[in-house]
Amino acid sequence: MKRYIVGIGAVWMSLHLLFAQNNKLLQSPARKLQMAEFAISNLYVDPVDENKMVETAIVSMLEKLDPHSTYADPEEVKKLNEPLQGNFEGIGIQFNMATDTLFVIQPVSGGPSEKAGILAGDRILEVNDTVIAGVKMGTEEVIRRLRGKKGTRVEVKVQRKGVDSLLPFTLVRDKIPVYSLDAAYMADERIGYIRISRFAATTAKEFAEALERLQRKGMKDLILDLQGNGGGYLNAAIEIANQFLDKKELIVYTEGRRNPRTEFHAEGNGSFTDGRVIVLVDEFSASASEIVAGALQDWDRAVVVGRRSFGKGLVQRPIDLPDGSMIRLTVARYYTPSGRCIQKPYESIEQYNRDLIDRYNRGEMVSADSIHFPDSLKAKTLRLGRTVYGGGGIMPDCFVPVDTTYFTNYYRQLRDKGILVQLNLQLIDRHRTEWLKQYRQFAQFDRGFDIQPAHLEQLRTLGGQAGIPFDEAQYQTSLPLIQAQLKALIARDLWDMSEYFQVINRLNESVKKAMELLHQPDALTGEQN
């Protein structure tokens, strides 16, 4: 023991003498941190987890900078990258964990499950001889068992309606596409609608294909829905904006202390440079969404409709660490073509995280009059000279208050306890074949299908079983939303997400406002209102 202490002491003295030879090194904050870590890991009275200690130090340092400089461990890096890379490796199903059982909503077209014969409505009860149904297994654990490297095999056993015994399947995992466009459809004979959920590696390709499909159907004007879109890759945002702008028009520029101004311009090869555009944003539209909305607003290329966007205008550079972890370090800020800084203030992380709540409390979500900008934050658009504002997010040209008309406490409990989803799965399980036979196409379903009184009685029963007290007045208030959501969920499970949004968007006030504006000949010439 004495020899061990003497040995550590000698190493410590040698390190100290080495640093003392160069006063500059000795005074370096990085050396100070290194010496502290060395001392703790080698001299502390109890064993320490060096990896955890270093991670804690990194996280603590980043927290002192800004809300978007973050650290991710190797597993978190993988999860963060999957939605943006446009694919993951697995068996290819859309599923829901209904009443502790994996219910297959749809197999992914061309994926391993569809090729093997898995059908919508199947229930996967076992994975590699491990029972996953009725054992309170979490969704993350189920996903972990189903996903794996491309080419590996997984054995599943499936319960299928009308079949007495479990059906065994051997699935070979493969690359599964993750789409970033939720919906693309014709809202009427000349207005198209495209909703982007995130800006990923495949977004530009998906968007170009959707534009082409809708243009073939006669689209002249477009509603681009970025509500709830938290951002993603800068390049994807630039490529989307490029579809609408003329050659050499500035899309966005970045600038930081060690990063000189870098400009990104349109190439002039976009396929929708003439038609009218409405961009929908809300308080959850951030980063790349704000770049697109800001560029089109500054060039008077689109009317922005909705509520002030989130205000995330910091550029992060990923720094890969040797163990597969990663630091996302803020190195610059985003600016719109008119010079507006997108980033909202961040005096403290606590204040930053409270911002959306503060907006509600100030009345900003229900009245544009509650929003005040100092003159120093005013800017002018580049073609029509309209007044726009910087200092945090993109302020829409046409304000649409948050709609709480149908949101009663009774509805929220049905939603939060998953009763609407439970009923949808039960109805789909019981009537899928019947409804697909009756409604060959979505248009027939959209015109002819209604939620029946028996379905609503079943909803109330499920709610009561979940401990939700029935309230007749609140139920009647929320009934239009309940019916629309159930019909939209059924449409999604019979067809896809585009059909879901075709139904649910009829209650979306921002979409309705966009349609109203596009039916006016001067939709792109008005001042903010």
N, C-alpha and C positions, 0 to 999 in steps of 0.2 A: 504493500500500500504506500509506504514512504517513497519507494522508488517511483511509483506511478505519479504521486504528487510532485516530486522533484522533476519528473519528465515533462509534465504539463507546464510547470513553472518555467522550465527552460525554454519550451516552445513559445510561451507567452512573452518572455523577456526578449527572445530572438526577434519575434514579430514587432515588439515595441521598439527595439533598437533599429530595426530595418526602417520603420517609419520615421524614427527620430533623425535618421541620416538626411532626410529630405523634409524640411519643415512644411513645404507646400503640400506634400503627400499627407503629412501628419494632420494638417488642418482641413483636409478634404472631407466634406460631409459623407462622401461615399466610403472613405476609409474608416471614418467614425462608426458608420453603420456596420461595416464589415468586422471591425474589432468588437463591437457590442455582440454581434451574433456569435463570433468565435468564443468570446468569454462565456456567454450563456450556455452554449452547446457543450463546452468542454469543462467548465468549472462549476456550473450550478449544482446545488446539493442533490437534486433528483433528476432522473432521466427526462429529457425533453424531446418532443417531436420536431426535428429541425424543419421539415417540410411545412408543417402547420405553422410554425413560428414565422418562417419567411413569408408564407402566404398572408398571414395576419398583418405583417409589416407592410407588404405591398398594398393590401386593401386599405390600410389606414392612411398611407401616403396619398393614394388616389382620391380618397374621400375628401382630402383637403383642397383638391383642385377644382373640380366642377362635377355636376351630376352625371355626366356621360363618360368620364374616364373611369374604366372599370377593369376588374380582373376576373377571368374565368378559368376554372380548372379544366383538365383535359376532357372530362365527360361533359361539362357545360359547353365547351367549345364545339363539340360534336353536335349537341342538341341545337345550339345557336345557328350553326352553319347549314343544317339540313333544309330548313324552309327556304333559305336564300340560294342554295346551290341548285335547287330545282329537282332534287331526287333524294331518295334514301334506299336502303337495301332491306327488303322484307318480302311479305307474301302477297301484298296488294289487295287490301280490303278496306272499305269504309265500314266502321263498326260503332256500336254503342254498347256500353256495359249496362244493360237493362236488368234490373232486379238481380244483380250479381251474376249475370250470364252474358257472354259475348254474343251479341246479335249482329249478324252481317247485314248491313244496310245495302251495300252494293259491292261486288268485286270490281277492282279497277280493270278497265277495258284492256285486254291483252296481257294482263299480269298473271303471275303464277297461279293464283287462286282460280281465276276464270278459266285458265287453260286446263286446270286439274278437274274442274267441274263443280266448284263451290258456287252456290246460288244465293241470291238475295233472300233473306229470311232464314237461312241456316243459322244454327247455334253451335259454336265451337265449344265443346265441353272438356276436351283433353288436348294437351300439347306435349308431345314426347312422353306419353304415358303418365303425365301429371295432370290431375283434375284441376281445372281453373274455374269451374262453375260451382256456385254455392259454397265457396270457401273463403269469402271476403277478401279475395285477392285484388289488390289495387290495380288501377288501369296502367300505371307505369310498369308494374311487374309483368302484366300481361303483354304489354308492348315489348318489353325486354326479351320475353320468351319467343315472340313471333318474329322479331327482327334478327338479322344476322348477315354475315357476309354473303355476297353474291355467289351462287353455286352450291351453297350448303343446303342440306335437307332438313325438313322438319315434318314430323308425323303428327297429324291432327285427327281427332274423331269428332264427327259432326252429327247433331240431331237434326233431322229434317221432317217437316210436317208431312204426315201420311206414311212415314216409313217407321216400322216398329223398332228396328235395331240401329245402333250407331253406325255411321258410315265412315270407314277409314280413308284418309287421303295422304299421299306423300307429296309435299310441296317443295319445289326447288326455288330457293330465294333468288330474287333478281333485283335490278334497279327499278324502283317505282317512281314515276314522275310525280312531282308536287307542283300543282298549277297555281299561278299567282293571279289569274283572272277568275273571279267568282262567277261572272255573268257577262253575256253579250247577246243582246236581242234587239229586235225592232219594237220600239215603244208605240209607234204608229207607222203609217205608210212612208214617212220621210225622216223620222227621228230615231236614231240609234241610241242604245244605252250600253256602256261598258263599265264594269266595276272591277277595279284592281285592288286586291287585298294586301299586297306587299310588292316591293320592287326587288325582284330576284334575278338570277342569272338568265332565266328564260322569259322574263316579262316582255322584253322588246319583241321577241319572236311571236309570243302568244298574242300580243296587242296588234302587231302588223297583220297576222292571220285573221283576227277578229274584225279588224277594219275592212279588210278585203271582202270577207263574207257579208258584212252588213252593207257595204257599198254595192255588192252584186244584188242585194235585195232592195236597193233603191234609197239607201241612206243619204240624206243631204246635210243634216245637222246631227250633232252628237252631244249626249250627256256623258261626261266622264266623271264617274263616281269614285272619289277618294275619301269618302267618309270612313273614319276608323282605321285608315291606312297609316301605320306607324313608321313607314319608310323602308329602307333597305339600301341597295347598291346605288351609288351616285351615277354610275354609267347607265344604269337602267332608266333613271329619271331623265338623264340627258337624251337618251334615245327616244323616250316617249315625247318629250318636248319637241324634239327634232321633227316629229311627224306633222307638227302644226306651224312651224316658223320658217321664214325665208332664209336664204343663204346668208351667212355671216352675222345673223342676229344673235346677240349675246343671250345665252340661256342662264348662266350662273357664273360667279367667280368666287374663288376662295382666297383668303389672305390670313397670315398669322405671323407671329414674332420671328420665327425661323423659316417661314414658308412665304416666299414672295407671291405677289398676286398672280393667280393662274386663272385664265379665262377659258370658258367652254362655249363654243358657238355652234349654231345650227349649220348643217351641211347643205340645206336646200333641196334635199331629195325626199322629203316627207310626202306621204300620200294623202294628207288631209289638210292642205294649206289654204283651202278656200271656204269650206263649209263652216257654218256657225258652231260655236262650242260653248257649252256650259260646264264649268268644273264645280263639283260639289265637295265641300270640306266641312269638317266640324272640329270640335275641341280635341279630338283624338287623331286628327290628320297631322302627321309630323314629318320632319326631315325631308326625304325625297319627295313626299307628297307636296310639301311646301315649296320645294324648288320648282316643280312643274306648275303649280298654281300661281306662284309668284312670277315666273317667266311669262306665262300666257296673259296674266293680268297686266304686267308692265308693258307688254307690246300691244295691249288692247286687242289681243287675239281671242280672248274668252271673257265671259262674265263669270265671276266667282260667286257662288251661291251657298249660303249656310251660315255657320258661326265661325268666329275667329279660331284659327288653327292653333295647334299646341305651342309652337314657338321653339322648335329644336333645330338650331342652325349651327351646331358645332361639328367640325370634321374630325372623325376618329381614324387614327392610323393603327391597324393591327400589328402588334409586335409579338411574334411567336417566341415562346420560351422553350428551353431544351426538353422539358418533360411533356410537351404537348399542350401546356397551358398557354394563356394569351393575355396580354395587356392591350386594351383599346384606349389609346392615349389621344386626347384632344390636341390637335396641332394647328387648327385654323378655324375660321368662321366662314359660313356661307353668306353671300350677298346676292340679292336679285339684280336684274339688269339696271334698274334705276338707282341702285346703291343701297337698298334697304337691307339692314341686318335682320335675319330671320329669328335669331336667338333671343328669347326673353331673358330678363335679368335673373341672376342666381346668387343673391347675396349670401344665402345659406341653403343647404340641401333641404332643411325643414321647410323654409319658406317656399322653395321651388316645388316641393312635393305637395304643398298646400294650395298651389296656384289655382287648380281647377275648382277646388272647393271655394276658394275666395271669389272666383268668378261667379259661381252660383249665388254666393251670399251677397255680392254687389248687385245682383240682378242682371248681369251681362248675358245670361243664357235666355232671358225672356224679353229683353229690351235693348235695342241698339243704342238708345239714348244713355244707357248706363256706362257706355264705353267712351273714355276720354283720352285723347292723345295730345301731347304738347306739340306746338308748332315746329319744334326742332326735329320731330320725327316724320314730318310731311315730305312726300316726294311726288313727282309728276310722272304719269305714264308717258311712254315714249312716242306715241302717235297722236293721241287725242288730248294729251296734257291733263288728264283727270287726276284728282288728288287721291293718293294712296298713302298708307301709313306703315312705318317700320316700328322697331322696338319690341318685337315679340309676336311672332306668328303672322299669318296673312289674314287681313281683315277683308271679309267678302264685300263685293259690290252690292249684293242684295242680301240683307239679313233675314234669316228664318229662325224664329225662336224655337227652343226645344219644346217638343210636343209631349205634354204630360196628360192629355185629355183622357186617355184610356188606362192610365197607370194607377190603379187602386191598390190598396194593401192586399186585398184578396187575390188580385192577379199576380202581384209580386210573389206571394207565397206559392201559388201554383207553379210559377216559373222557377223560383229558386229551389223548390223541392222536386223539380223534374217531373211534375205531373203531366204537363203538356207533352213532353217527350215520351213518357210512359204510355199515354193514350195513343199517341201517333204510332208507336211500335206495335201496340196491340191491334190497332185498326189495319195497319199494313200487313201484319202477320195473317190476319183473318181474311182480308179482302183483296190482296195484291192481284191475284190471278183474275178475279172477277172484274176489278176496275180496269185492268189493262185490256181485258177483252171488250169491256163496254166503251172505253175511251181509247181508241187506237192512236190518237194524237193528242198532244197537250192542248191544242186549241179547243178540241171537243171537251176535254176535261175542264178547261178554264171557263167555258161558257155554261156547261151543264152540271158541274158538280157543286154541291153545297153541303156544308156540315149539317147533319141531321139532328133533330131533337134527341134521338136515342144516344148519339155520340156525346152530346152535351150532358145528358143525364149520367153517362158513364164517367165523364170528367168530374162532375160534382161528387160522385161516389168515391172515386179515387182520391179526390181532395179530402173528403171526410175520413177515409181510411188512413190518410197521412197526418191527421190531426189538424186540418185546416177548417176552421169554423165557416160555414156558409153564410154569406151576406148578400141578400137579394139585390139591394141597391147597388152595391159595388160590382156585383156580377153583371147586372144590366149595363152599367157604365162601361165595363171592360169587354162586353160581349163582342163588339165588332173586331177588336184586336185578337181575342181568343179564336174566333172563327177564321180570321185571316191567317193567323199563325198555324193553326191546325191544317188548313188547306194548303198552305205553303210547304209545310213539312211533308205532307203526303205527296205533293207535286215533286219535291226534291227526291223522295225515295222511289217514286215511279219513273222519274226522268233524271234531272240533274239540278245543279245549283242555279242555272239560268232560269229554270222554271220556278224555283223557290222565290227568286227576286222579282219575277214578273208578277207574282201574287202579292208578296209582302210590300212591294214598292207603292202599291195603290194607297197605302196608309202613310207613306213617307212624305212629309210636308216639303222637304227640299226637292224631291223628285217632282212633286206636283207643281212647285214653283218654277222649276226648270222647264217643264212642259208648257206652262203658261207663258213664260218669256219667249220660248221658241215659236209660239204661235203668234207673236207680235213681230211685225216687220223690222222694228228698230231696236231689237234686243241688245245690240252691241254698241249702242251710241249714247246710252243714258249715263248720268252721274250716279254715284253711290246713293243708296237709299236704305 
